[in-house]
Amino acid sequence: MENASIENLRPIKLSHDEAMTNGIKGGIKSGESRRRSKAIKEALRLLLETDTEQDGDVLNGYDLLALAMFKKAIKGNVAAFTAIRDTIEKPATILATAEVSQQVIDEVEAAVLGL
């Protein structure tokens, strides 16, 4: 099967000028894409940092997102709950620092090494 895929490939035959022209076009499009992404990031940062009044309280975008996530978690959205828990507790850190008795370590080594 793999050979059939390779047999279908044809070499690209471009002159130096054509390759350069295509490279320039790609560079221009890449720059446009990076500028567009940067503008979106800046707009989102501005929205997150902008204060908004809601129910008599002044909240910024971060507060509003946290509140929305909290409301979803309360309604049973497991992904929202997991995101909140992982933000607060950082479970990877907890697992990395968990204490394990020497007996457990010996049992695991014996099982892995076949002792």
Buried (B, 14 or more C-beta within 10 A) or exposed (E): EEEEEEEEEEEEEEEEEEEEEEEEEEEEEEEEEEEEEEEEEEEEEEBEEEEEEEEEEEBEBEBBEEEEBEEBBEEEBEEBBEBBEEEEEEEEEEEEEEEEEEEEEEEEEEEEEEE
